[in-house]
Amino acid sequence: MIGVLDSGVGGLSVLAELKKALPNQNFTFFGDTKNIPYGTKSKEEIFLYTKNILEFFLEKNIKNVVFACNTTSAVAYLELKEYFLNKINIFPLIQTSAPYAIVDLKDNDTIAVLATKATTKSKKYEEVIKKINEKINVVSIDCTGFVEIVENRTYKEKKSLDLIEDRINIAKKHNAKRIILGCTHYPYLVDIFRKIYNVDYFDPGIYLARTVKEQIDNVGQGKLEFFVSKNPGEFILSAKTFFNIENAALVNL
Ligand code: DGL
């Protein structure tokens, strides 16, 4: 059994990749809908929210957990790894996927990172990329508001489209060769992004799933279960646009 966590439906974009990579595995998904969005919260708050979810997983005897959340991976992974040392094996999103984001890029090429405020501030993608090639330019773009567009299903509203256009135009202005979808909610918006700027979009969830597959066997009954901390009905409604889900149980952490 593998635990998968995020603040909301974004993590399902990673779960879908995990399911493709390990179809027989059992997955328990936790969406922290009570505390969404994580991206505008402090490091301390994000640590606490994620710690509570990890404790919930531990009670269920789940010892392998995927952080299907860039924000948690960026600001709380190291502290949580230390806190749950020898108890939980964590797969963080940014650290496992970012090295693959610059494959084929050359010196002085620009890569843009679309992410939440907290991820942008952490400069985590930049840190991992620059360690591999310091000559790649990294442009980080704070996309606060995109998470709400996905959660509230407002992708067709003018206000949403204006915000998206404004943010994607920053990557365009910098002539970015590739764009990292640095928040797990964003793969659901990629068709809209492409209409504004048609470049190569990198989905970290695909590469995280590959890493998990290398380390965990494809054994189990192919079971999926879902838990949320608030409004299961609303979660199912938003999730259904892109994931086949019937039930989510409410848990008060
Ligand atoms: N989907 C998460 C991420 O990848 C969290 C977004 C949020 O809650 O702000 O960053």
Boltz pocket constraint, residues with backbone or C-beta under 6 A from the ligand:
constraints:
  - pocket:
      binder: B
      contacts: [[A, 6], [A, 7], [A, 8], [A, 10], [A, 11], [A, 35], [A, 36], [A, 37], [A, 38], [A, 39], [A, 40], [A, 68], [A, 69], [A, 70], [A, 71], [A, 72], [A, 116], [A, 119], [A, 147], [A, 182], [A, 183], [A, 184], [A, 185]]
      max_distance: 6.0
